[in-house]
Amino acid sequence: MNSIFEMLKKRDLFKRGQLNTAKIQNLSVKEIIDVSESIEDNLQDDCKGQTNDLSFASSLDLSGVGGCRYYDCRQKRLDRLARFSLMYADKVYIGSVFSHFLSLKNQKKEELSQVQYDYLESLKLILSVKPLIEKGYLNVYPVPTRMCRNCLSKLLEQDAVVFEKAIDKLKSQFLLNVKAQAEMKRGKLACLFSSTKGILDCTRVRVFDDIPEKLQKRTNVLGEISSGQRVDLTPDLMVDLDLDSSYASDVVMNSSFGLLVSKLFKSSFLTGDQIHIDFLNSLNNSEYIKRNNEIADKHLTSIVPFIEDIALCDILKIREAEGDAFVIYRHALNEAMDHFKNAKEDFTEQNARNLYLDVIEPSLSKLNRTVTLSRKVFKKQLYRPVLGLVGTISFGVTTGLIKPELGAIATFAGLGSCLPDMINQILKLGDAEDAIQNEPFYFLWKVKQKAK
C-alpha cells in the first residue's frame, strides 16, 4: 500500500511528510485523472489474494468515499473506522478516495478550482491514516465509478424483481422521513435535505448544473426559488428532482459493493448505517452481517468511551507492541458482548453502555489498583535500604569524614556492593504492570493510559 504515497512523491505532490499544496492547486483535470489512474492501477495489484483471520470490508460511507462529501464528515467517519481497525480488526478494506476522480474527463473548465479543492481534501483524508495504511491495518481498494442495478443484482445472485422491490422500499422510506428545501446558490439550484429518523447522518446538499426539465414546468415553484426564497419541497417535487432515486442508489452502491468486496477478500461487511443492513437483509430475509462486527464499530465509543481522546498514533504504537495482549482483549470483548445479548436480540446502545459500566470499567479499575499496589510494595522495599544509606552518607559528610564526591561517597557507604540490588528494585517500579499482562483487558488498560 506504500504505492499510494510513492506515486504522490513521484509526482511531487507529497514531500518531506507534507502535501505540496501549491502544486496540487495548479493541477489540471487531466493531471488529476492521470495521477488517480496510476494509483488505482497499483491498488488492484496490491489487493490481490489478501485474506486475514478477522478482516472487514468497509462501506463506502465509512471509508470517507460515499455519503456526505464535506471534509469534516468524511474525516470523522474515516477516523472512527481507523480506531475500530486498531481496537478490533486484523485488517479493514476501505474504498479508494481516488476512484471518484476517474469520471471527471468531461468536467467543465469553470469548475476546475472545485476539482482541485476536492482533490486536496481527498489527499488530506488519505494522509490522515497513512501510518495505518503503511502497517497494513487499512487496505485501500479501487471503487468502480459506475455499476448498473442489473449488474449488481447478478453479482449478488439476487432475483431482479426482489432487488427492485427493495430499492422501491428505500425510496418510500426517504420520502416519508426526509425534509427537503431548494434554493439558488451561485446561480445553481441547490437542494438541502435532512432527516431526524436515522435515514441521513447529516444535512445533505445536491447541486444541479442545469434546472431539471420537470422543475422547469413548475413555473410557480421555480419562480419562488429564482427570486431568492428557500422553498420546501413536497414528496412529488422530490421525486421530480430524483432525490429519492439518488438516495436509494447511494444505499444500494454502499451496501452491495461493500458486500461484494467482503466476498472477494473473504471478510465481513462492515457498516455503521442500519439502513445498509436492512436493505441487504430485505433481499432474501437472511442475516448477511454478523452482529458483533456491526456492534464493535457502531457502539465502539460507548464500549470504550475514552477512545476518541487518544491519538491514532498512540493506539497504533500499543497495538504494534502488544499483539498478544490485543488478541486476548478482543476475545474477552466478544465474550462480554455475547453475554449482554441473546441470539434473538440486537446489541443496543444501552447494552454497550452497560457493558462498559458493568464489565470493562470495573476491570480497568481493578488493573489500576493492582499496579498501584505493586508499586507501593516495591517503593517500601526500596525505601529502607535507601534511608539507611542516606543516613550514613549525611553523617559522613557532616562530620567531614566523607568527601562530597560521588565516587568517595559510594566507596565509603558500601554503595558499590548494594547498588545492583537497588537498581533491581528501581526497575521493578517500571515493571509493576507485569502482574496484569495476562488479564483480558490489559490491552485496553494500556490504551487508556494514553488518555490521561
Stockholm file with secondary structure:
# STOCKHOLM 1.0

chainA/1-452         MNSIFEMLKKRDLFKRGQLNTAKIQNLSVKEIIDVSESIEDNLQDDCKGQTNDLSFASSLDLSGVGGCRYYDCRQKRLDRLARFSLMYADKVYIGSVFSHFLSLKNQKKEELSQVQYDYLESLKLILSVKPLIEKGYLNVYPVPTRMCRNCLSKLLEQDAVVFEKAIDKLKSQFLLNVKAQAEMKRGKLACLFSSTKGILDCTRVRVFDDIPEKLQKRTNVLGEISSGQRVDLTPDLMVDLDLDSSYASDVVMNSSFGLLVSKLFKSSFLTGDQIHIDFLNSLNNSEYIKRNNEIADKHLTSIVPFIEDIALCDILKIREAEGDAFVIYRHALNEAMDHFKNAKEDFTEQNARNLYLDVIEPSLSKLNRTVTLSRKVFKKQLYRPVLGLVGTISFGVTTGLIKPELGAIATFAGLGSCLPDMINQILKLGDAEDAIQNEPFYFLWKVKQKAK
#=GR chainA/1-452 SS CTHHHHHHHHTTSEETTEECHHHHTTCCHHHHHHHHHHHHHHHHHHTTTCCCTTEEEECTTTTTSSSCCCHHHHHHHHHHHHHHHHHTCSEEEEECTTGGGGGCTTCCGGGHHHHHHHHHHHHHHHHTTHHHHHHTSEEEECCCSCCCHHHHHHHTTCCHHHHHHHHHHHHHHHHHHEEEEEEEETTEEEEEEEESSSSCSSCEEEEESSCCHHHHTCHHHHHHHHTTCCEEECHHHHHHTTHHHHHHHHHHHHHHHHHHHHHHTTCEEECSCHHHHHHHHHHHSSCCSCHHHHHHHHTHHHHSTTGGGSCHHHHHHHHHHCHHHHHHHHHHHHHHHHHTSCTTSCCCHHHHHHHIIIIIHHHHHHHHHHHHHHHHHHHHHHHHHHHHHHHHHHHHHHHTSSCSSHHHHHHHHTHHHHHHHHHHHHHHHHTGGGGGTTSTTHHHHHHHHTTC
#=GC SS_cons         CTHHHHHHHHTTSEETTEECHHHHTTCCHHHHHHHHHHHHHHHHHHTTTCCCTTEEEECTTTTTSSSCCCHHHHHHHHHHHHHHHHHTCSEEEEECTTGGGGGCTTCCGGGHHHHHHHHHHHHHHHHTTHHHHHHTSEEEECCCSCCCHHHHHHHTTCCHHHHHHHHHHHHHHHHHHEEEEEEEETTEEEEEEEESSSSCSSCEEEEESSCCHHHHTCHHHHHHHHTTCCEEECHHHHHHTTHHHHHHHHHHHHHHHHHHHHHHTTCEEECSCHHHHHHHHHHHSSCCSCHHHHHHHHTHHHHSTTGGGSCHHHHHHHHHHCHHHHHHHHHHHHHHHHHTSCTTSCCCHHHHHHHIIIIIHHHHHHHHHHHHHHHHHHHHHHHHHHHHHHHHHHHHHHHTSSCSSHHHHHHHHTHHHHHHHHHHHHHHHHTGGGGGTTSTTHHHHHHHHTTC
//
